[in-house]
Amino acid sequence: MVFYNITICPVQYFQKIAERIMDTGVSVRKRVIKIIRDLYISRCDFAKRTDALVRILTRINDEETSIQVKSCFYLYVSESYVYKRIFTN
C-alpha cells in the first residue's frame, strides 16, 4: 500500500521517506533503502533519481554490516537493471 502511493506521487513522499534513512532503527533503514531502490527502478521519469542513489550510497558507511551489504547490492542491481533497460531497447 505504501509503495503504491509513492509510485503515484513520488516527489511528494520522497523527502519524508528519504529522511528516515538516518533512523536509529535498523529495520527502518533497511525498508527505506528498499523503497528508494524500488522507486528508482520503477520510475524512469522520477526527478530525484540522483538524490535517491546518493541516499543509498551514503548507507555504505552505515554502522550495521547488513545495511552496508544491502546498500552495495541494491546499487549494483539498480544500475544493472537500468543499464539493461537503456541499452537493450
N, CA, C and O atoms as a Tinker XYZ file with bonds, in Angstrom:
   356  protein
     1  N      0.811000   -1.187000    0.000000    73     2
     2  CA     0.000000    0.000000    0.000000    64     1     3
     3  C      0.863000    1.264000    0.000000    63     2     4     5
     4  O      0.580000    2.222000   -0.719000    81     3
     5  N      1.915000    1.250000    0.814000    73     3     6
     6  CA     2.790000    2.422000    0.877000    64     5     7
     7  C      3.465000    2.642000   -0.469000    63     6     8     9
     8  O      3.500000    3.764000   -0.975000    81     7
     9  N      4.001000    1.574000   -1.049000    73     7    10
    10  CA     4.719000    1.717000   -2.314000    64     9    11
    11  C      3.785000    2.164000   -3.429000    63    10    12    13
    12  O      4.191000    2.940000   -4.293000    81    11
    13  N      2.547000    1.692000   -3.427000    73    11    14
    14  CA     1.581000    2.102000   -4.445000    64    13    15
    15  C      1.375000    3.611000   -4.409000    63    14    16    17
    16  O      1.378000    4.254000   -5.458000    81    15
    17  N      1.198000    4.181000   -3.234000    73    15    18
    18  CA     1.013000    5.626000   -3.106000    64    17    19
    19  C      2.251000    6.397000   -3.521000    63    18    20    21
    20  O      2.150000    7.485000   -4.088000    81    19
    21  N      3.411000    5.840000   -3.240000    73    19    22
    22  CA     4.656000    6.516000   -3.599000    64    21    23
    23  C      4.819000    6.559000   -5.112000    63    22    24    25
    24  O      5.276000    7.566000   -5.653000    81    23
    25  N      4.451000    5.484000   -5.802000    73    23    26
    26  CA     4.627000    5.473000   -7.251000    64    25    27
    27  C      3.668000    6.429000   -7.953000    63    26    28    29
    28  O      3.944000    6.867000   -9.069000    81    27
    29  N      2.557000    6.754000   -7.322000    73    27    30
    30  CA     1.624000    7.714000   -7.918000    64    29    31
    31  C      2.185000    9.130000   -7.833000    63    30    32    33
    32  O      2.193000    9.852000   -8.831000    81    31
    33  N      2.652000    9.532000   -6.662000    73    31    34
    34  CA     3.205000   10.879000   -6.436000    64    33    35
    35  C      4.569000   10.758000   -5.758000    63    34    36    37
    36  O      4.686000   11.061000   -4.570000    81    35
    37  N      5.604000   10.323000   -6.484000    73    35    38
    38  CA     6.887000   10.053000   -5.835000    64    37    39
    39  C      7.559000   11.274000   -5.217000    63    38    40    41
    40  O      8.157000   11.167000   -4.146000    81    39
    41  N      7.473000   12.418000   -5.862000    73    39    42
    42  CA     8.154000   13.608000   -5.344000    64    41    43
    43  C      7.518000   14.062000   -4.035000    63    42    44    45
    44  O      8.210000   14.542000   -3.137000    81    43
    45  N      6.220000   13.913000   -3.931000    73    43    46
    46  CA     5.501000   14.344000   -2.736000    64    45    47
    47  C      5.947000   13.554000   -1.497000    63    46    48    49
    48  O      6.058000   14.130000   -0.414000    81    47
    49  N      6.199000   12.269000   -1.633000    73    47    50
    50  CA     6.529000   11.421000   -0.489000    64    49    51
    51  C      8.020000   11.162000   -0.323000    63    50    52    53
    52  O      8.464000   10.752000    0.749000    81    51
    53  N      8.788000   11.397000   -1.371000    73    51    54
    54  CA    10.199000   11.015000   -1.336000    64    53    55
    55  C     10.960000   11.659000   -0.187000    63    54    56    57
    56  O     11.695000   10.969000    0.519000    81    55
    57  N     10.806000   12.944000    0.017000    73    55    58
    58  CA    11.581000   13.643000    1.036000    64    57    59
    59  C     11.314000   13.080000    2.433000    63    58    60    61
    60  O     12.246000   12.889000    3.214000    81    59
    61  N     10.060000   12.820000    2.744000    73    59    62
    62  CA     9.722000   12.283000    4.066000    64    61    63
    63  C     10.289000   10.888000    4.265000    63    62    64    65
    64  O     10.770000   10.559000    5.350000    81    63
    65  N     10.234000   10.072000    3.231000    73    63    66
    66  CA    10.772000    8.715000    3.337000    64    65    67
    67  C     12.291000    8.745000    3.378000    63    66    68    69
    68  O     12.909000    8.010000    4.148000    81    67
    69  N     12.893000    9.591000    2.555000    73    67    70
    70  CA    14.350000    9.663000    2.494000    64    69    71
    71  C     14.953000   10.130000    3.821000    63    70    72    73
    72  O     16.071000    9.744000    4.160000    81    71
    73  N     14.232000   10.946000    4.564000    73    71    74
    74  CA    14.721000   11.385000    5.871000    64    73    75
    75  C     14.846000   10.208000    6.844000    63    74    76    77
    76  O     15.678000   10.242000    7.751000    81    75
    77  N     14.043000    9.193000    6.664000    73    75    78
    78  CA    14.045000    8.035000    7.553000    64    77    79
    79  C     15.244000    7.120000    7.321000    63    78    80    81
    80  O     15.444000    6.161000    8.066000    81    79
    81  N     16.038000    7.409000    6.298000    73    79    82
    82  CA    17.215000    6.589000    6.042000    64    81    83
    83  C     18.259000    6.783000    7.143000    63    82    84    85
    84  O     19.183000    5.980000    7.279000    81    83
    85  N     18.108000    7.848000    7.924000    73    83    86
    86  CA    19.012000    8.111000    9.049000    64    85    87
    87  C     18.408000    7.664000   10.383000    63    86    88    89
    88  O     18.948000    7.990000   11.440000    81    87
    89  N     17.316000    6.937000   10.350000    73    87    90
    90  CA    16.617000    6.483000   11.551000    64    89    91
    91  C     17.527000    5.596000   12.400000    63    90    92    93
    92  O     18.448000    4.962000   11.884000    81    91
    93  N     17.262000    5.559000   13.695000    73    91    94
    94  CA    18.069000    4.723000   14.588000    64    93    95
    95  C     17.723000    3.244000   14.465000    63    94    96    97
    96  O     18.539000    2.388000   14.808000    81    95
    97  N     16.537000    2.939000   13.987000    73    95    98
    98  CA    16.125000    1.542000   13.840000    64    97    99
    99  C     16.680000    0.917000   12.567000    63    98   100   101
   100  O     16.526000    1.461000   11.474000    81    99
   101  N     17.327000   -0.232000   12.726000    73    99   102
   102  CA    17.939000   -0.919000   11.593000    64   101   103
   103  C     16.879000   -1.344000   10.579000    63   102   104   105
   104  O     17.070000   -1.169000    9.375000    81   103
   105  N     15.776000   -1.893000   11.048000    73   103   106
   106  CA    14.734000   -2.362000   10.128000    64   105   107
   107  C     14.118000   -1.202000    9.344000    63   106   108   109
   108  O     13.723000   -1.373000    8.191000    81   107
   109  N     14.037000   -0.034000    9.962000    73   107   110
   110  CA    13.508000    1.147000    9.265000    64   109   111
   111  C     14.453000    1.547000    8.143000    63   110   112   113
   112  O     14.012000    1.816000    7.026000    81   111
   113  N     15.740000    1.587000    8.428000    73   111   114
   114  CA    16.723000    1.945000    7.400000    64   113   115
   115  C     16.717000    0.947000    6.250000    63   114   116   117
   116  O     16.799000    1.339000    5.086000    81   115
   117  N     16.622000   -0.343000    6.571000    73   115   118
   118  CA    16.573000   -1.366000    5.526000    64   117   119
   119  C     15.357000   -1.180000    4.622000    63   118   120   121
   120  O     15.466000   -1.259000    3.398000    81   119
   121  N     14.210000   -0.936000    5.226000    73   119   122
   122  CA    12.977000   -0.774000    4.451000    64   121   123
   123  C     13.036000    0.478000    3.580000    63   122   124   125
   124  O     12.579000    0.461000    2.437000    81   123
   125  N     13.592000    1.554000    4.110000    73   123   126
   126  CA    13.703000    2.800000    3.333000    64   125   127
   127  C     14.634000    2.592000    2.144000    63   126   128   129
   128  O     14.350000    3.072000    1.046000    81   127
   129  N     15.724000    1.892000    2.346000    73   127   130
   130  CA    16.640000    1.611000    1.244000    64   129   131
   131  C     15.916000    0.826000    0.155000    63   130   132   133
   132  O     16.076000    1.114000   -1.031000    81   131
   133  N     15.128000   -0.153000    0.550000    73   131   134
   134  CA    14.380000   -0.960000   -0.417000    64   133   135
   135  C     13.344000   -0.108000   -1.162000    63   134   136   137
   136  O     13.199000   -0.235000   -2.378000    81   135
   137  N     12.636000    0.745000   -0.453000    73   135   138
   138  CA    11.626000    1.600000   -1.093000    64   137   139
   139  C     12.281000    2.551000   -2.086000    63   138   140   141
   140  O     11.790000    2.725000   -3.202000    81   139
   141  N     13.379000    3.161000   -1.686000    73   139   142
   142  CA    14.070000    4.098000   -2.577000    64   141   143
   143  C     14.593000    3.373000   -3.810000    63   142   144   145
   144  O     14.497000    3.891000   -4.923000    81   143
   145  N     15.141000    2.191000   -3.620000    73   143   146
   146  CA    15.630000    1.410000   -4.756000    64   145   147
   147  C     14.482000    1.045000   -5.705000    63   146   148   149
   148  O     14.619000    1.181000   -6.920000    81   147
   149  N     13.365000    0.587000   -5.163000    73   147   150
   150  CA    12.210000    0.229000   -5.990000    64   149   151
   151  C     11.676000    1.437000   -6.754000    63   150   152   153
   152  O     11.278000    1.330000   -7.914000    81   151
   153  N     11.676000    2.564000   -6.094000    73   151   154
   154  CA    11.230000    3.794000   -6.737000    64   153   155
   155  C     12.171000    4.179000   -7.876000    63   154   156   157
   156  O     11.723000    4.594000   -8.945000    81   155
   157  N     13.447000    4.042000   -7.648000    73   155   158
   158  CA    14.452000    4.350000   -8.664000    64   157   159
   159  C     14.273000    3.463000   -9.895000    63   158   160   161
   160  O     14.362000    3.940000  -11.026000    81   159
   161  N     14.021000    2.177000   -9.673000    73   159   162
   162  CA    13.879000    1.242000  -10.785000    64   161   163
   163  C     12.555000    1.426000  -11.510000    63   162   164   165
   164  O     12.516000    1.372000  -12.740000    81   163
   165  N     11.482000    1.640000  -10.783000    73   163   166
   166  CA    10.155000    1.646000  -11.399000    64   165   167
   167  C      9.807000    2.953000  -12.114000    63   166   168   169
   168  O      8.954000    2.957000  -13.001000    81   167
   169  N     10.449000    4.052000  -11.743000    73   167   170
   170  CA    10.088000    5.351000  -12.332000    64   169   171
   171  C     11.286000    5.985000  -13.021000    63   170   172   173
   172  O     12.110000    6.622000  -12.365000    81   171
   173  N     11.391000    5.819000  -14.324000    73   171   174
   174  CA    12.489000    6.433000  -15.076000    64   173   175
   175  C     12.349000    7.948000  -15.157000    63   174   176   177
   176  O     13.333000    8.656000  -15.371000    81   175
   177  N     11.124000    8.444000  -14.986000    73   175   178
   178  CA    10.885000    9.885000  -15.066000    64   177   179
   179  C     10.972000   10.568000  -13.699000    63   178   180   181
   180  O     10.647000   11.748000  -13.573000    81   179
   181  N     11.404000    9.837000  -12.690000    73   179   182
   182  CA    11.482000   10.367000  -11.331000    64   181   183
   183  C     12.539000   11.466000  -11.265000    63   182   184   185
   184  O     13.695000   11.238000  -11.623000    81   183
   185  N     12.151000   12.648000  -10.814000    73   183   186
   186  CA    13.028000   13.824000  -10.816000    64   185   187
   187  C     14.183000   13.720000   -9.824000    63   186   188   189
   188  O     15.208000   14.379000  -10.003000    81   187
   189  N     14.038000   12.924000   -8.807000    73   187   190
   190  CA    15.060000   12.849000   -7.760000    64   189   191
   191  C     15.874000   11.556000   -7.848000    63   190   192   193
   192  O     16.290000   11.019000   -6.822000    81   191
   193  N     16.102000   11.060000   -9.042000    73   191   194
   194  CA    16.847000    9.807000   -9.212000    64   193   195
   195  C     18.261000    9.911000   -8.648000    63   194   196   197
   196  O     18.731000    8.989000   -7.982000    81   195
   197  N     18.931000   11.011000   -8.907000    73   195   198
   198  CA    20.290000   11.190000   -8.395000    64   197   199
   199  C     20.289000   11.238000   -6.880000    63   198   200   201
   200  O     21.136000   10.617000   -6.237000    81   199
   201  N     19.346000   11.969000   -6.304000    73   199   202
   202  CA    19.232000   12.051000   -4.852000    64   201   203
   203  C     18.968000   10.674000   -4.252000    63   202   204   205
   204  O     19.498000   10.348000   -3.190000    81   203
   205  N     18.157000    9.869000   -4.924000    73   203   206
   206  CA    17.858000    8.527000   -4.433000    64   205   207
   207  C     19.123000    7.679000   -4.366000    63   206   208   209
   208  O     19.360000    6.995000   -3.370000    81   207
   209  N     19.929000    7.718000   -5.409000    73   207   210
   210  CA    21.170000    6.945000   -5.404000    64   209   211
   211  C     22.166000    7.459000   -4.370000    63   210   212   213
   212  O     22.871000    6.673000   -3.736000    81   211
   213  N     22.222000    8.761000   -4.203000    73   211   214
   214  CA    23.129000    9.333000   -3.198000    64   213   215
   215  C     22.709000    8.880000   -1.797000    63   214   216   217
   216  O     23.563000    8.561000   -0.970000    81   215
   217  N     21.411000    8.849000   -1.528000    73   215   218
   218  CA    20.922000    8.409000   -0.217000    64   217   219
   219  C     21.323000    6.961000    0.048000    63   218   220   221
   220  O     21.744000    6.626000    1.155000    81   219
   221  N     21.194000    6.110000   -0.953000    73   219   222
   222  CA    21.592000    4.708000   -0.775000    64   221   223
   223  C     23.107000    4.612000   -0.631000    63   222   224   225
   224  O     23.612000    3.834000    0.178000    81   223
   225  N     23.813000    5.387000   -1.401000    73   223   226
   226  CA    25.278000    5.368000   -1.361000    64   225   227
   227  C     25.821000    5.762000    0.011000    63   226   228   229
   228  O     26.827000    5.210000    0.457000    81   227
   229  N     25.172000    6.704000    0.678000    73   227   230
   230  CA    25.646000    7.124000    1.999000    64   229   231
   231  C     25.511000    6.022000    3.037000    63   230   232   233
   232  O     26.204000    6.050000    4.054000    81   231
   233  N     24.647000    5.067000    2.806000    73   231   234
   234  CA    24.443000    3.971000    3.747000    64   233   235
   235  C     25.512000    2.898000    3.636000    63   234   236   237
   236  O     25.518000    1.958000    4.431000    81   235
   237  N     26.416000    3.013000    2.672000    73   235   238
   238  CA    27.525000    2.059000    2.583000    64   237   239
   239  C     28.424000    2.190000    3.806000    63   238   240   241
   240  O     29.081000    1.224000    4.194000    81   239
   241  N     28.461000    3.365000    4.414000    73   239   242
   242  CA    29.253000    3.595000    5.621000    64   241   243
   243  C     28.451000    3.419000    6.898000    63   242   244   245
   244  O     28.864000    3.893000    7.956000    81   243
   245  N     27.313000    2.747000    6.818000    73   243   246
   246  CA    26.460000    2.521000    7.987000    64   245   247
   247  C     27.190000    1.657000    9.016000    63   246   248   249
   248  O     28.037000    0.838000    8.663000    81   247
   249  N     26.853000    1.850000   10.287000    73   247   250
   250  CA    27.487000    1.054000   11.339000    64   249   251
   251  C     27.007000   -0.398000   11.352000    63   250   252   253
   252  O     27.672000   -1.267000   11.916000    81   251
   253  N     25.873000   -0.656000   10.742000    73   251   254
   254  CA    25.311000   -2.001000   10.665000    64   253   255
   255  C     25.785000   -2.687000    9.382000    63   254   256   257
   256  O     25.552000   -2.183000    8.283000    81   255
   257  N     26.447000   -3.830000    9.524000    73   255   258
   258  CA    27.008000   -4.538000    8.377000    64   257   259
   259  C     25.945000   -4.964000    7.373000    63   258   260   261
   260  O     26.175000   -4.899000    6.165000    81   259
   261  N     24.801000   -5.393000    7.852000    73   259   262
   262  CA    23.754000   -5.853000    6.935000    64   261   263
   263  C     23.254000   -4.719000    6.047000    63   262   264   265
   264  O     22.877000   -4.951000    4.898000    81   263
   265  N     23.248000   -3.512000    6.563000    73   263   266
   266  CA    22.820000   -2.365000    5.757000    64   265   267
   267  C     23.902000   -2.003000    4.740000    63   266   268   269
   268  O     23.584000   -1.596000    3.622000    81   267
   269  N     25.157000   -2.143000    5.110000    73   267   270
   270  CA    26.243000   -1.901000    4.160000    64   269   271
   271  C     26.138000   -2.851000    2.968000    63   270   272   273
   272  O     26.253000   -2.443000    1.812000    81   271
   273  N     25.916000   -4.124000    3.281000    73   271   274
   274  CA    25.813000   -5.135000    2.225000    64   273   275
   275  C     24.590000   -4.873000    1.356000    63   274   276   277
   276  O     24.673000   -4.930000    0.129000    81   275
   277  N     23.450000   -4.583000    1.991000    73   275   278
   278  CA    22.209000   -4.322000    1.260000    64   277   279
   279  C     22.363000   -3.102000    0.354000    63   278   280   281
   280  O     21.882000   -3.114000   -0.779000    81   279
   281  N     23.019000   -2.063000    0.831000    73   279   282
   282  CA    23.228000   -0.857000    0.027000    64   281   283
   283  C     24.068000   -1.157000   -1.208000    63   282   284   285
   284  O     23.727000   -0.744000   -2.316000    81   283
   285  N     25.148000   -1.865000   -1.012000    73   283   286
   286  CA    26.010000   -2.221000   -2.147000    64   285   287
   287  C     25.260000   -3.085000   -3.151000    63   286   288   289
   288  O     25.343000   -2.860000   -4.358000    81   287
   289  N     24.532000   -4.069000   -2.649000    73   287   290
   290  CA    23.770000   -4.965000   -3.524000    64   289   291
   291  C     22.717000   -4.190000   -4.299000    63   290   292   293
   292  O     22.588000   -4.369000   -5.510000    81   291
   293  N     21.966000   -3.336000   -3.623000    73   291   294
   294  CA    20.910000   -2.584000   -4.294000    64   293   295
   295  C     21.475000   -1.623000   -5.322000    63   294   296   297
   296  O     20.879000   -1.438000   -6.383000    81   295
   297  N     22.609000   -1.008000   -5.032000    73   295   298
   298  CA    23.226000   -0.126000   -6.024000    64   297   299
   299  C     23.629000   -0.913000   -7.261000    63   298   300   301
   300  O     23.419000   -0.462000   -8.387000    81   299
   301  N     24.205000   -2.081000   -7.050000    73   299   302
   302  CA    24.626000   -2.918000   -8.166000    64   301   303
   303  C     23.421000   -3.362000   -8.998000    63   302   304   305
   304  O     23.436000   -3.262000  -10.225000    81   303
   305  N     22.391000   -3.848000   -8.331000    73   303   306
   306  CA    21.196000   -4.319000   -9.025000    64   305   307
   307  C     20.503000   -3.165000   -9.744000    63   306   308   309
   308  O     20.078000   -3.319000  -10.889000    81   307
   309  N     20.385000   -2.020000   -9.092000    73   307   310
   310  CA    19.720000   -0.867000   -9.698000    64   309   311
   311  C     20.427000   -0.428000  -10.969000    63   310   312   313
   312  O     19.789000   -0.215000  -12.000000    81   311
   313  N     21.716000   -0.297000  -10.897000    73   311   314
   314  CA    22.470000    0.152000  -12.058000    64   313   315
   315  C     22.458000   -0.891000  -13.170000    63   314   316   317
   316  O     22.379000   -0.534000  -14.346000    81   315
   317  N     22.534000   -2.155000  -12.823000    73   315   318
   318  CA    22.486000   -3.214000  -13.833000    64   317   319
   319  C     21.142000   -3.213000  -14.540000    63   318   320   321
   320  O     21.077000   -3.354000  -15.761000    81   319
   321  N     20.078000   -3.056000  -13.779000    73   319   322
   322  CA    18.729000   -3.061000  -14.341000    64   321   323
   323  C     18.526000   -1.869000  -15.280000    63   322   324   325
   324  O     17.999000   -2.018000  -16.383000    81   323
   325  N     18.944000   -0.704000  -14.836000    73   323   326
   326  CA    18.783000    0.499000  -15.659000    64   325   327
   327  C     19.654000    0.385000  -16.911000    63   326   328   329
   328  O     19.218000    0.759000  -17.999000    81   327
   329  N     20.842000   -0.112000  -16.774000    73   327   330
   330  CA    21.746000   -0.285000  -17.927000    64   329   331
   331  C     21.113000   -1.209000  -18.965000    63   330   332   333
   332  O     21.147000   -0.915000  -20.160000    81   331
   333  N     20.540000   -2.315000  -18.518000    73   331   334
   334  CA    19.900000   -3.255000  -19.439000    64   333   335
   335  C     18.693000   -2.629000  -20.133000    63   334   336   337
   336  O     18.473000   -2.853000  -21.323000    81   335
   337  N     17.916000   -1.849000  -19.393000    73   335   338
   338  CA    16.728000   -1.210000  -19.990000    64   337   339
   339  C     17.109000   -0.184000  -21.036000    63   338   340   341
   340  O     16.421000   -0.048000  -22.047000    81   339
   341  N     18.187000    0.535000  -20.811000    73   339   342
   342  CA    18.595000    1.585000  -21.736000    64   341   343
   343  C     19.207000    0.997000  -23.001000    63   342   344   345
   344  O     18.868000    1.413000  -24.109000    81   343
   345  N     20.098000    0.041000  -22.839000    73   343   346
   346  CA    20.886000   -0.427000  -23.978000    64   345   347
   347  C     20.321000   -1.651000  -24.694000    63   346   348   349
   348  O     20.879000   -2.067000  -25.709000    81   347
   349  N     19.248000   -2.231000  -24.206000    73   347   350
   350  CA    18.664000   -3.370000  -24.923000    64   349   351
   351  C     17.430000   -2.958000  -25.716000    63   350   352   353
   352  O     16.898000   -3.759000  -26.485000    81   351
   353  N     16.974000   -1.746000  -25.547000    73   351   354
   354  CA    15.799000   -1.271000  -26.305000    64   353   355
   355  C     16.213000   -0.518000  -27.531000    63   354   356
   356  O     15.360000   -0.049000  -28.284000    81   355
